[in-house]
């Protein structure tokens, strides 16, 4: 379940940092009752970026399939693993 806090609670930086690392989820910060920003640990942020890059690669691949631009699966998997450090 996402954690939502008012912006005033950002004064407790150590507590917020601990919460980000403990829950491994983003914390949503509100200002005047409305969503204002999101805070997360660097590890969670980097993991999220990797997932987004992978989804983008999948979307590009689907587009290339539609255009008939395909290549051998073994080569494609090797390239993807190399790109993502797997």
PyMOL Python script that loads the backbone (N, CA, C, O; Angstrom):
from pymol import cmd

cmd.read_pdbstr("""\
ATOM      1  N   UNK A   1       0.849  -1.176   0.000  1.00  0.00           N
ATOM      2  CA  UNK A   1       0.000   0.000   0.000  1.00  0.00           C
ATOM      3  C   UNK A   1       0.891   1.234   0.000  1.00  0.00           C
ATOM      4  O   UNK A   1       1.810   1.328   0.813  1.00  0.00           O
ATOM      5  N   UNK A   2       0.634   2.186  -0.901  1.00  0.00           N
ATOM      6  CA  UNK A   2       1.486   3.373  -0.958  1.00  0.00           C
ATOM      7  C   UNK A   2       1.372   4.220   0.302  1.00  0.00           C
ATOM      8  O   UNK A   2       0.309   4.323   0.913  1.00  0.00           O
ATOM      9  N   UNK A   3       2.470   4.809   0.664  1.00  0.00           N
ATOM     10  CA  UNK A   3       2.516   5.697   1.827  1.00  0.00           C
ATOM     11  C   UNK A   3       2.355   7.127   1.332  1.00  0.00           C
ATOM     12  O   UNK A   3       3.045   7.541   0.401  1.00  0.00           O
ATOM     13  N   UNK A   4       1.458   7.879   1.941  1.00  0.00           N
ATOM     14  CA  UNK A   4       1.207   9.267   1.565  1.00  0.00           C
ATOM     15  C   UNK A   4       1.452  10.130   2.789  1.00  0.00           C
ATOM     16  O   UNK A   4       0.903   9.875   3.861  1.00  0.00           O
ATOM     17  N   UNK A   5       2.281  11.156   2.623  1.00  0.00           N
ATOM     18  CA  UNK A   5       2.593  12.036   3.754  1.00  0.00           C
ATOM     19  C   UNK A   5       2.463  13.494   3.322  1.00  0.00           C
ATOM     20  O   UNK A   5       2.653  13.813   2.149  1.00  0.00           O
ATOM     21  N   UNK A   6       2.141  14.379   4.265  1.00  0.00           N
ATOM     22  CA  UNK A   6       2.132  15.808   3.937  1.00  0.00           C
ATOM     23  C   UNK A   6       3.563  16.339   3.869  1.00  0.00           C
ATOM     24  O   UNK A   6       4.463  15.792   4.506  1.00  0.00           O
ATOM     25  N   UNK A   7       3.767  17.388   3.109  1.00  0.00           N
ATOM     26  CA  UNK A   7       5.099  17.938   2.887  1.00  0.00           C
ATOM     27  C   UNK A   7       5.784  18.358   4.185  1.00  0.00           C
ATOM     28  O   UNK A   7       7.013  18.345   4.262  1.00  0.00           O
ATOM     29  N   UNK A   8       5.026  18.724   5.183  1.00  0.00           N
ATOM     30  CA  UNK A   8       5.590  19.160   6.470  1.00  0.00           C
ATOM     31  C   UNK A   8       6.428  18.056   7.120  1.00  0.00           C
ATOM     32  O   UNK A   8       7.356  18.341   7.878  1.00  0.00           O
ATOM     33  N   UNK A   9       6.096  16.792   6.821  1.00  0.00           N
ATOM     34  CA  UNK A   9       6.834  15.677   7.411  1.00  0.00           C
ATOM     35  C   UNK A   9       8.223  15.502   6.829  1.00  0.00           C
ATOM     36  O   UNK A   9       9.003  14.706   7.350  1.00  0.00           O
ATOM     37  N   UNK A  10       8.556  16.217   5.769  1.00  0.00           N
ATOM     38  CA  UNK A  10       9.887  16.116   5.175  1.00  0.00           C
ATOM     39  C   UNK A  10      10.968  16.682   6.088  1.00  0.00           C
ATOM     40  O   UNK A  10      12.159  16.518   5.822  1.00  0.00           O
ATOM     41  N   UNK A  11      10.557  17.342   7.152  1.00  0.00           N
ATOM     42  CA  UNK A  11      11.528  17.837   8.136  1.00  0.00           C
ATOM     43  C   UNK A  11      12.266  16.681   8.801  1.00  0.00           C
ATOM     44  O   UNK A  11      13.410  16.833   9.228  1.00  0.00           O
ATOM     45  N   UNK A  12      11.612  15.528   8.889  1.00  0.00           N
ATOM     46  CA  UNK A  12      12.202  14.334   9.513  1.00  0.00           C
ATOM     47  C   UNK A  12      12.936  13.520   8.454  1.00  0.00           C
ATOM     48  O   UNK A  12      12.514  12.413   8.120  1.00  0.00           O
ATOM     49  N   UNK A  13      14.023  14.057   7.930  1.00  0.00           N
ATOM     50  CA  UNK A  13      14.692  13.436   6.798  1.00  0.00           C
ATOM     51  C   UNK A  13      15.208  12.029   7.090  1.00  0.00           C
ATOM     52  O   UNK A  13      15.122  11.156   6.227  1.00  0.00           O
ATOM     53  N   UNK A  14      15.735  11.794   8.277  1.00  0.00           N
ATOM     54  CA  UNK A  14      16.243  10.455   8.599  1.00  0.00           C
ATOM     55  C   UNK A  14      15.113   9.437   8.621  1.00  0.00           C
ATOM     56  O   UNK A  14      15.266   8.323   8.121  1.00  0.00           O
ATOM     57  N   UNK A  15      13.996   9.812   9.192  1.00  0.00           N
ATOM     58  CA  UNK A  15      12.845   8.913   9.258  1.00  0.00           C
ATOM     59  C   UNK A  15      12.306   8.615   7.852  1.00  0.00           C
ATOM     60  O   UNK A  15      11.958   7.476   7.539  1.00  0.00           O
ATOM     61  N   UNK A  16      12.243   9.640   7.025  1.00  0.00           N
ATOM     62  CA  UNK A  16      11.753   9.464   5.659  1.00  0.00           C
ATOM     63  C   UNK A  16      12.708   8.551   4.894  1.00  0.00           C
ATOM     64  O   UNK A  16      12.263   7.658   4.171  1.00  0.00           O
ATOM     65  N   UNK A  17      14.004   8.764   5.044  1.00  0.00           N
ATOM     66  CA  UNK A  17      14.996   7.923   4.377  1.00  0.00           C
ATOM     67  C   UNK A  17      14.842   6.468   4.819  1.00  0.00           C
ATOM     68  O   UNK A  17      14.830   5.562   3.985  1.00  0.00           O
ATOM     69  N   UNK A  18      14.726   6.245   6.120  1.00  0.00           N
ATOM     70  CA  UNK A  18      14.540   4.883   6.640  1.00  0.00           C
ATOM     71  C   UNK A  18      13.283   4.250   6.063  1.00  0.00           C
ATOM     72  O   UNK A  18      13.288   3.077   5.688  1.00  0.00           O
ATOM     73  N   UNK A  19      12.217   5.021   5.994  1.00  0.00           N
ATOM     74  CA  UNK A  19      10.954   4.511   5.461  1.00  0.00           C
ATOM     75  C   UNK A  19      11.098   4.127   3.987  1.00  0.00           C
ATOM     76  O   UNK A  19      10.584   3.092   3.564  1.00  0.00           O
ATOM     77  N   UNK A  20      11.790   4.950   3.208  1.00  0.00           N
ATOM     78  CA  UNK A  20      12.013   4.644   1.787  1.00  0.00           C
ATOM     79  C   UNK A  20      12.753   3.320   1.623  1.00  0.00           C
ATOM     80  O   UNK A  20      12.413   2.521   0.750  1.00  0.00           O
ATOM     81  N   UNK A  21      13.752   3.090   2.451  1.00  0.00           N
ATOM     82  CA  UNK A  21      14.548   1.873   2.341  1.00  0.00           C
ATOM     83  C   UNK A  21      13.834   0.657   2.922  1.00  0.00           C
ATOM     84  O   UNK A  21      14.003  -0.460   2.433  1.00  0.00           O
ATOM     85  N   UNK A  22      13.043   0.874   3.955  1.00  0.00           N
ATOM     86  CA  UNK A  22      12.316  -0.247   4.582  1.00  0.00           C
ATOM     87  C   UNK A  22      11.199  -0.763   3.691  1.00  0.00           C
ATOM     88  O   UNK A  22      11.072  -1.969   3.481  1.00  0.00           O
ATOM     89  N   UNK A  23      10.397   0.139   3.174  1.00  0.00           N
ATOM     90  CA  UNK A  23       9.218  -0.274   2.411  1.00  0.00           C
ATOM     91  C   UNK A  23       9.563  -0.618   0.973  1.00  0.00           C
ATOM     92  O   UNK A  23       8.822  -1.345   0.311  1.00  0.00           O
ATOM     93  N   UNK A  24      10.692  -0.097   0.483  1.00  0.00           N
ATOM     94  CA  UNK A  24      11.108  -0.336  -0.893  1.00  0.00           C
ATOM     95  C   UNK A  24      10.035   0.105  -1.890  1.00  0.00           C
ATOM     96  O   UNK A  24       9.917  -0.445  -2.985  1.00  0.00           O
ATOM     97  N   UNK A  25       9.266   1.098  -1.486  1.00  0.00           N
ATOM     98  CA  UNK A  25       8.222   1.670  -2.332  1.00  0.00           C
ATOM     99  C   UNK A  25       8.337   3.183  -2.313  1.00  0.00           C
ATOM    100  O   UNK A  25       8.902   3.745  -1.375  1.00  0.00           O
ATOM    101  N   UNK A  26       7.818   3.850  -3.322  1.00  0.00           N
ATOM    102  CA  UNK A  26       7.851   5.314  -3.296  1.00  0.00           C
ATOM    103  C   UNK A  26       6.930   5.869  -2.216  1.00  0.00           C
ATOM    104  O   UNK A  26       5.948   5.237  -1.827  1.00  0.00           O
ATOM    105  N   UNK A  27       7.268   7.054  -1.744  1.00  0.00           N
ATOM    106  CA  UNK A  27       6.431   7.772  -0.783  1.00  0.00           C
ATOM    107  C   UNK A  27       5.856   8.978  -1.521  1.00  0.00           C
ATOM    108  O   UNK A  27       6.596   9.766  -2.110  1.00  0.00           O
ATOM    109  N   UNK A  28       4.555   9.111  -1.484  1.00  0.00           N
ATOM    110  CA  UNK A  28       3.873  10.209  -2.148  1.00  0.00           C
ATOM    111  C   UNK A  28       3.737  11.362  -1.166  1.00  0.00           C
ATOM    112  O   UNK A  28       3.277  11.182  -0.038  1.00  0.00           O
ATOM    113  N   UNK A  29       4.143  12.550  -1.606  1.00  0.00           N
ATOM    114  CA  UNK A  29       4.127  13.733  -0.747  1.00  0.00           C
ATOM    115  C   UNK A  29       3.037  14.677  -1.258  1.00  0.00           C
ATOM    116  O   UNK A  29       2.952  14.978  -2.448  1.00  0.00           O
ATOM    117  N   UNK A  30       2.207  15.134  -0.316  1.00  0.00           N
ATOM    118  CA  UNK A  30       1.138  16.065  -0.677  1.00  0.00           C
ATOM    119  C   UNK A  30       1.470  17.473  -0.190  1.00  0.00           C
ATOM    120  O   UNK A  30       2.196  17.660   0.786  1.00  0.00           O
ATOM    121  N   UNK A  31       0.922  18.446  -0.893  1.00  0.00           N
ATOM    122  CA  UNK A  31       1.065  19.857  -0.517  1.00  0.00           C
ATOM    123  C   UNK A  31      -0.311  20.487  -0.655  1.00  0.00           C
ATOM    124  O   UNK A  31      -0.914  20.482  -1.728  1.00  0.00           O
ATOM    125  N   UNK A  32      -0.789  21.025   0.447  1.00  0.00           N
ATOM    126  CA  UNK A  32      -2.136  21.600   0.487  1.00  0.00           C
ATOM    127  C   UNK A  32      -3.197  20.587   0.057  1.00  0.00           C
ATOM    128  O   UNK A  32      -4.187  20.942  -0.582  1.00  0.00           O
ATOM    129  N   UNK A  33      -2.975  19.324   0.418  1.00  0.00           N
ATOM    130  CA  UNK A  33      -3.950  18.274   0.150  1.00  0.00           C
ATOM    131  C   UNK A  33      -3.885  17.658  -1.235  1.00  0.00           C
ATOM    132  O   UNK A  33      -4.686  16.780  -1.556  1.00  0.00           O
ATOM    133  N   UNK A  34      -2.944  18.102  -2.062  1.00  0.00           N
ATOM    134  CA  UNK A  34      -2.822  17.589  -3.426  1.00  0.00           C
ATOM    135  C   UNK A  34      -1.453  16.936  -3.629  1.00  0.00           C
ATOM    136  O   UNK A  34      -0.472  17.329  -2.999  1.00  0.00           O
ATOM    137  N   UNK A  35      -1.395  15.948  -4.504  1.00  0.00           N
ATOM    138  CA  UNK A  35      -0.132  15.307  -4.814  1.00  0.00           C
ATOM    139  C   UNK A  35       0.876  16.315  -5.331  1.00  0.00           C
ATOM    140  O   UNK A  35       0.550  17.148  -6.178  1.00  0.00           O
ATOM    141  N   UNK A  36       2.114  16.242  -4.820  1.00  0.00           N
ATOM    142  CA  UNK A  36       3.128  17.212  -5.196  1.00  0.00           C
ATOM    143  C   UNK A  36       4.407  16.554  -5.718  1.00  0.00           C
ATOM    144  O   UNK A  36       4.981  17.019  -6.703  1.00  0.00           O
ATOM    145  N   UNK A  37       4.863  15.471  -5.063  1.00  0.00           N
ATOM    146  CA  UNK A  37       6.078  14.803  -5.499  1.00  0.00           C
ATOM    147  C   UNK A  37       6.134  13.388  -4.948  1.00  0.00           C
ATOM    148  O   UNK A  37       5.312  12.983  -4.126  1.00  0.00           O
ATOM    149  N   UNK A  38       7.120  12.656  -5.422  1.00  0.00           N
ATOM    150  CA  UNK A  38       7.325  11.270  -4.992  1.00  0.00           C
ATOM    151  C   UNK A  38       8.776  11.125  -4.555  1.00  0.00           C
ATOM    152  O   UNK A  38       9.680  11.652  -5.203  1.00  0.00           O
ATOM    153  N   UNK A  39       8.996  10.412  -3.459  1.00  0.00           N
ATOM    154  CA  UNK A  39      10.349  10.161  -2.954  1.00  0.00           C
ATOM    155  C   UNK A  39      10.554   8.646  -2.907  1.00  0.00           C
ATOM    156  O   UNK A  39       9.665   7.895  -2.505  1.00  0.00           O
ATOM    157  N   UNK A  40      11.761   8.212  -3.331  1.00  0.00           N
ATOM    158  CA  UNK A  40      12.071   6.786  -3.255  1.00  0.00           C
ATOM    159  C   UNK A  40      13.571   6.610  -3.081  1.00  0.00           C
ATOM    160  O   UNK A  40      14.349   7.534  -3.316  1.00  0.00           O
ATOM    161  N   UNK A  41      13.966   5.420  -2.668  1.00  0.00           N
ATOM    162  CA  UNK A  41      15.381   5.129  -2.513  1.00  0.00           C
ATOM    163  C   UNK A  41      16.046   5.078  -3.892  1.00  0.00           C
ATOM    164  O   UNK A  41      15.383   4.849  -4.903  1.00  0.00           O
ATOM    165  N   UNK A  42      17.333   5.290  -3.916  1.00  0.00           N
ATOM    166  CA  UNK A  42      18.074   5.224  -5.176  1.00  0.00           C
ATOM    167  C   UNK A  42      17.964   3.827  -5.774  1.00  0.00           C
ATOM    168  O   UNK A  42      17.810   3.682  -6.986  1.00  0.00           O
ATOM    169  N   UNK A  43      18.039   2.809  -4.941  1.00  0.00           N
ATOM    170  CA  UNK A  43      17.938   1.434  -5.427  1.00  0.00           C
ATOM    171  C   UNK A  43      16.609   1.200  -6.131  1.00  0.00           C
ATOM    172  O   UNK A  43      16.563   0.606  -7.208  1.00  0.00           O
ATOM    173  N   UNK A  44      15.534   1.667  -5.517  1.00  0.00           N
ATOM    174  CA  UNK A  44      14.206   1.512  -6.113  1.00  0.00           C
ATOM    175  C   UNK A  44      14.103   2.319  -7.408  1.00  0.00           C
ATOM    176  O   UNK A  44      13.527   1.852  -8.390  1.00  0.00           O
ATOM    177  N   UNK A  45      14.659   3.522  -7.407  1.00  0.00           N
ATOM    178  CA  UNK A  45      14.638   4.372  -8.597  1.00  0.00           C
ATOM    179  C   UNK A  45      15.380   3.706  -9.758  1.00  0.00           C
ATOM    180  O   UNK A  45      14.867   3.646 -10.875  1.00  0.00           O
ATOM    181  N   UNK A  46      16.586   3.208  -9.487  1.00  0.00           N
ATOM    182  CA  UNK A  46      17.372   2.564 -10.546  1.00  0.00           C
ATOM    183  C   UNK A  46      16.690   1.306 -11.064  1.00  0.00           C
ATOM    184  O   UNK A  46      16.725   1.026 -12.263  1.00  0.00           O
ATOM    185  N   UNK A  47      16.071   0.547 -10.166  1.00  0.00           N
ATOM    186  CA  UNK A  47      15.335  -0.644 -10.575  1.00  0.00           C
ATOM    187  C   UNK A  47      14.159  -0.271 -11.484  1.00  0.00           C
ATOM    188  O   UNK A  47      13.898  -0.940 -12.484  1.00  0.00           O
ATOM    189  N   UNK A  48      13.465   0.790 -11.127  1.00  0.00           N
ATOM    190  CA  UNK A  48      12.336   1.265 -11.924  1.00  0.00           C
ATOM    191  C   UNK A  48      12.798   1.717 -13.302  1.00  0.00           C
ATOM    192  O   UNK A  48      12.142   1.433 -14.304  1.00  0.00           O
ATOM    193  N   UNK A  49      13.928   2.422 -13.355  1.00  0.00           N
ATOM    194  CA  UNK A  49      14.461   2.859 -14.651  1.00  0.00           C
ATOM    195  C   UNK A  49      14.819   1.673 -15.535  1.00  0.00           C
ATOM    196  O   UNK A  49      14.551   1.693 -16.736  1.00  0.00           O
ATOM    197  N   UNK A  50      15.422   0.638 -14.949  1.00  0.00           N
ATOM    198  CA  UNK A  50      15.770  -0.554 -15.732  1.00  0.00           C
ATOM    199  C   UNK A  50      14.520  -1.203 -16.322  1.00  0.00           C
ATOM    200  O   UNK A  50      14.514  -1.625 -17.478  1.00  0.00           O
ATOM    201  N   UNK A  51      13.461  -1.278 -15.509  1.00  0.00           N
ATOM    202  CA  UNK A  51      12.207  -1.861 -16.003  1.00  0.00           C
ATOM    203  C   UNK A  51      11.647  -1.029 -17.157  1.00  0.00           C
ATOM    204  O   UNK A  51      11.201  -1.579 -18.164  1.00  0.00           O
ATOM    205  N   UNK A  52      11.670   0.293 -17.007  1.00  0.00           N
ATOM    206  CA  UNK A  52      11.156   1.159 -18.069  1.00  0.00           C
ATOM    207  C   UNK A  52      11.951   0.990 -19.353  1.00  0.00           C
ATOM    208  O   UNK A  52      11.377   0.962 -20.442  1.00  0.00           O
ATOM    209  N   UNK A  53      13.279   0.876 -19.233  1.00  0.00           N
ATOM    210  CA  UNK A  53      14.104   0.659 -20.414  1.00  0.00           C
ATOM    211  C   UNK A  53      13.750  -0.664 -21.088  1.00  0.00           C
ATOM    212  O   UNK A  53      13.694  -0.750 -22.315  1.00  0.00           O
ATOM    213  N   UNK A  54      13.511  -1.695 -20.275  1.00  0.00           N
ATOM    214  CA  UNK A  54      13.161  -2.990 -20.833  1.00  0.00           C
ATOM    215  C   UNK A  54      11.809  -2.926 -21.548  1.00  0.00           C
ATOM    216  O   UNK A  54      11.655  -3.477 -22.637  1.00  0.00           O
ATOM    217  N   UNK A  55      10.827  -2.248 -20.931  1.00  0.00           N
ATOM    218  CA  UNK A  55       9.515  -2.099 -21.573  1.00  0.00           C
ATOM    219  C   UNK A  55       9.641  -1.318 -22.882  1.00  0.00           C
ATOM    220  O   UNK A  55       8.955  -1.623 -23.858  1.00  0.00           O
ATOM    221  N   UNK A  56      10.513  -0.316 -22.902  1.00  0.00           N
ATOM    222  CA  UNK A  56      10.723   0.454 -24.125  1.00  0.00           C
ATOM    223  C   UNK A  56      11.329  -0.442 -25.207  1.00  0.00           C
ATOM    224  O   UNK A  56      10.934  -0.374 -26.370  1.00  0.00           O
ATOM    225  N   UNK A  57      12.286  -1.275 -24.818  1.00  0.00           N
ATOM    226  CA  UNK A  57      12.880  -2.214 -25.772  1.00  0.00           C
ATOM    227  C   UNK A  57      11.828  -3.165 -26.331  1.00  0.00           C
ATOM    228  O   UNK A  57      11.841  -3.482 -27.521  1.00  0.00           O
ATOM    229  N   UNK A  58      10.922  -3.618 -25.478  1.00  0.00           N
ATOM    230  CA  UNK A  58       9.854  -4.517 -25.934  1.00  0.00           C
ATOM    231  C   UNK A  58       8.941  -3.799 -26.930  1.00  0.00           C
ATOM    232  O   UNK A  58       8.559  -4.367 -27.953  1.00  0.00           O
ATOM    233  N   UNK A  59       8.594  -2.545 -26.623  1.00  0.00           N
ATOM    234  CA  UNK A  59       7.728  -1.780 -27.527  1.00  0.00           C
ATOM    235  C   UNK A  59       8.408  -1.572 -28.884  1.00  0.00           C
ATOM    236  O   UNK A  59       7.772  -1.680 -29.932  1.00  0.00           O
ATOM    237  N   UNK A  60       9.704  -1.272 -28.846  1.00  0.00           N
ATOM    238  CA  UNK A  60      10.448  -1.104 -30.103  1.00  0.00           C
ATOM    239  C   UNK A  60      10.457  -2.417 -30.877  1.00  0.00           C
ATOM    240  O   UNK A  60      10.273  -2.429 -32.094  1.00  0.00           O
ATOM    241  N   UNK A  61      10.671  -3.516 -30.168  1.00  0.00           N
ATOM    242  CA  UNK A  61      10.695  -4.835 -30.819  1.00  0.00           C
ATOM    243  C   UNK A  61       9.359  -5.158 -31.465  1.00  0.00           C
ATOM    244  O   UNK A  61       9.317  -5.674 -32.582  1.00  0.00           O
ATOM    245  N   UNK A  62       8.268  -4.860 -30.771  1.00  0.00           N
ATOM    246  CA  UNK A  62       6.946  -5.122 -31.347  1.00  0.00           C
ATOM    247  C   UNK A  62       6.727  -4.281 -32.608  1.00  0.00           C
ATOM    248  O   UNK A  62       6.142  -4.749 -33.584  1.00  0.00           O
ATOM    249  N   UNK A  63       7.195  -3.059 -32.574  1.00  0.00           N
ATOM    250  CA  UNK A  63       7.083  -2.190 -33.743  1.00  0.00           C
ATOM    251  C   UNK A  63       7.899  -2.755 -34.904  1.00  0.00           C
ATOM    252  O   UNK A  63       7.436  -2.772 -36.045  1.00  0.00           O
ATOM    253  N   UNK A  64       9.114  -3.217 -34.609  1.00  0.00           N
ATOM    254  CA  UNK A  64       9.961  -3.792 -35.651  1.00  0.00           C
ATOM    255  C   UNK A  64       9.341  -5.060 -36.232  1.00  0.00           C
ATOM    256  O   UNK A  64       9.459  -5.316 -37.431  1.00  0.00           O
ATOM    257  N   UNK A  65       8.687  -5.846 -35.396  1.00  0.00           N
ATOM    258  CA  UNK A  65       7.991  -7.047 -35.887  1.00  0.00           C
ATOM    259  C   UNK A  65       6.891  -6.643 -36.862  1.00  0.00           C
ATOM    260  O   UNK A  65       6.731  -7.247 -37.923  1.00  0.00           O
ATOM    261  N   UNK A  66       6.130  -5.604 -36.482  1.00  0.00           N
ATOM    262  CA  UNK A  66       5.063  -5.117 -37.366  1.00  0.00           C
ATOM    263  C   UNK A  66       5.608  -4.670 -38.719  1.00  0.00           C
ATOM    264  O   UNK A  66       4.941  -4.818 -39.743  1.00  0.00           O
ATOM    265  N   UNK A  67       6.829  -4.122 -38.720  1.00  0.00           N
ATOM    266  CA  UNK A  67       7.454  -3.668 -39.970  1.00  0.00           C
ATOM    267  C   UNK A  67       8.154  -4.798 -40.715  1.00  0.00           C
ATOM    268  O   UNK A  67       8.628  -4.616 -41.836  1.00  0.00           O
ATOM    269  N   UNK A  68       8.212  -5.958 -40.084  1.00  0.00           N
ATOM    270  CA  UNK A  68       8.894  -7.089 -40.701  1.00  0.00           C
ATOM    271  C   UNK A  68      10.400  -7.045 -40.520  1.00  0.00           C
ATOM    272  O   UNK A  68      11.131  -7.758 -41.208  1.00  0.00           O
ATOM    273  N   UNK A  69      10.869  -6.212 -39.600  1.00  0.00           N
ATOM    274  CA  UNK A  69      12.302  -6.088 -39.323  1.00  0.00           C
ATOM    275  C   UNK A  69      12.662  -7.007 -38.151  1.00  0.00           C
ATOM    276  O   UNK A  69      12.711  -6.568 -37.002  1.00  0.00           O
ATOM    277  N   UNK A  70      12.906  -8.246 -38.444  1.00  0.00           N
ATOM    278  CA  UNK A  70      13.222  -9.200 -37.380  1.00  0.00           C
ATOM    279  C   UNK A  70      14.635  -9.743 -37.564  1.00  0.00           C
ATOM    280  O   UNK A  70      15.239  -9.607 -38.628  1.00  0.00           O
ATOM    281  N   UNK A  71      15.155 -10.372 -36.486  1.00  0.00           N
ATOM    282  CA  UNK A  71      16.461 -11.006 -36.561  1.00  0.00           C
ATOM    283  C   UNK A  71      16.441 -12.283 -35.739  1.00  0.00           C
ATOM    284  O   UNK A  71      15.473 -12.560 -35.030  1.00  0.00           O
ATOM    285  N   UNK A  72      17.477 -13.034 -35.834  1.00  0.00           N
ATOM    286  CA  UNK A  72      17.588 -14.299 -35.134  1.00  0.00           C
ATOM    287  C   UNK A  72      17.412 -14.082 -33.618  1.00  0.00           C
ATOM    288  O   UNK A  72      18.006 -13.166 -33.050  1.00  0.00           O
ATOM    289  N   UNK A  73      16.611 -14.910 -32.984  1.00  0.00           N
ATOM    290  CA  UNK A  73      16.295 -14.762 -31.559  1.00  0.00           C
ATOM    291  C   UNK A  73      17.529 -14.860 -30.676  1.00  0.00           C
ATOM    292  O   UNK A  73      17.658 -14.099 -29.717  1.00  0.00           O
ATOM    293  N   UNK A  74      18.427 -15.771 -30.973  1.00  0.00           N
ATOM    294  CA  UNK A  74      19.635 -15.926 -30.150  1.00  0.00           C
ATOM    295  C   UNK A  74      20.476 -14.650 -30.165  1.00  0.00           C
ATOM    296  O   UNK A  74      20.992 -14.234 -29.128  1.00  0.00           O
ATOM    297  N   UNK A  75      20.610 -14.042 -31.315  1.00  0.00           N
ATOM    298  CA  UNK A  75      21.381 -12.801 -31.425  1.00  0.00           C
ATOM    299  C   UNK A  75      20.677 -11.679 -30.663  1.00  0.00           C
ATOM    300  O   UNK A  75      21.324 -10.908 -29.953  1.00  0.00           O
ATOM    301  N   UNK A  76      19.374 -11.587 -30.804  1.00  0.00           N
ATOM    302  CA  UNK A  76      18.611 -10.544 -30.126  1.00  0.00           C
ATOM    303  C   UNK A  76      18.725 -10.676 -28.615  1.00  0.00           C
ATOM    304  O   UNK A  76      18.890  -9.672 -27.922  1.00  0.00           O
ATOM    305  N   UNK A  77      18.642 -11.894 -28.092  1.00  0.00           N
ATOM    306  CA  UNK A  77      18.745 -12.111 -26.646  1.00  0.00           C
ATOM    307  C   UNK A  77      20.144 -11.753 -26.156  1.00  0.00           C
ATOM    308  O   UNK A  77      20.289 -11.139 -25.099  1.00  0.00           O
ATOM    309  N   UNK A  78      21.164 -12.124 -26.902  1.00  0.00           N
ATOM    310  CA  UNK A  78      22.535 -11.772 -26.521  1.00  0.00           C
ATOM    311  C   UNK A  78      22.710 -10.257 -26.454  1.00  0.00           C
ATOM    312  O   UNK A  78      23.327  -9.744 -25.520  1.00  0.00           O
ATOM    313  N   UNK A  79      22.179  -9.549 -27.424  1.00  0.00           N
ATOM    314  CA  UNK A  79      22.276  -8.086 -27.441  1.00  0.00           C
ATOM    315  C   UNK A  79      21.534  -7.467 -26.262  1.00  0.00           C
ATOM    316  O   UNK A  79      22.022  -6.519 -25.646  1.00  0.00           O
ATOM    317  N   UNK A  80      20.352  -8.003 -25.947  1.00  0.00           N
ATOM    318  CA  UNK A  80      19.563  -7.477 -24.843  1.00  0.00           C
ATOM    319  C   UNK A  80      20.274  -7.715 -23.510  1.00  0.00           C
ATOM    320  O   UNK A  80      20.315  -6.827 -22.659  1.00  0.00           O
ATOM    321  N   UNK A  81      20.829  -8.908 -23.330  1.00  0.00           N
ATOM    322  CA  UNK A  81      21.555  -9.214 -22.095  1.00  0.00           C
ATOM    323  C   UNK A  81      22.768  -8.289 -21.938  1.00  0.00           C
ATOM    324  O   UNK A  81      23.048  -7.798 -20.845  1.00  0.00           O
ATOM    325  N   UNK A  82      23.468  -8.063 -23.026  1.00  0.00           N
ATOM    326  CA  UNK A  82      24.641  -7.198 -22.982  1.00  0.00           C
ATOM    327  C   UNK A  82      24.234  -5.773 -22.627  1.00  0.00           C
ATOM    328  O   UNK A  82      24.891  -5.120 -21.816  1.00  0.00           O
ATOM    329  N   UNK A  83      23.167  -5.297 -23.226  1.00  0.00           N
ATOM    330  CA  UNK A  83      22.697  -3.933 -22.990  1.00  0.00           C
ATOM    331  C   UNK A  83      22.280  -3.724 -21.544  1.00  0.00           C
ATOM    332  O   UNK A  83      22.532  -2.663 -20.973  1.00  0.00           O
ATOM    333  N   UNK A  84      21.644  -4.727 -20.947  1.00  0.00           N
ATOM    334  CA  UNK A  84      21.112  -4.594 -19.585  1.00  0.00           C
ATOM    335  C   UNK A  84      22.021  -5.206 -18.532  1.00  0.00           C
ATOM    336  O   UNK A  84      21.649  -5.294 -17.362  1.00  0.00           O
ATOM    337  N   UNK A  85      23.195  -5.625 -18.937  1.00  0.00           N
ATOM    338  CA  UNK A  85      24.161  -6.161 -17.977  1.00  0.00           C
ATOM    339  C   UNK A  85      23.724  -7.440 -17.310  1.00  0.00           C
ATOM    340  O   UNK A  85      24.019  -7.652 -16.134  1.00  0.00           O
ATOM    341  N   UNK A  86      23.035  -8.292 -18.022  1.00  0.00           N
ATOM    342  CA  UNK A  86      22.534  -9.550 -17.447  1.00  0.00           C
ATOM    343  C   UNK A  86      23.458 -10.710 -17.762  1.00  0.00           C
ATOM    344  O   UNK A  86      23.190 -11.841 -17.356  1.00  0.00           O
TER     345      UNK A  86
END
""", "prot")
cmd.dss("prot")
cmd.show_as("cartoon", "prot")
cmd.util.cbc("prot")
cmd.orient("prot")
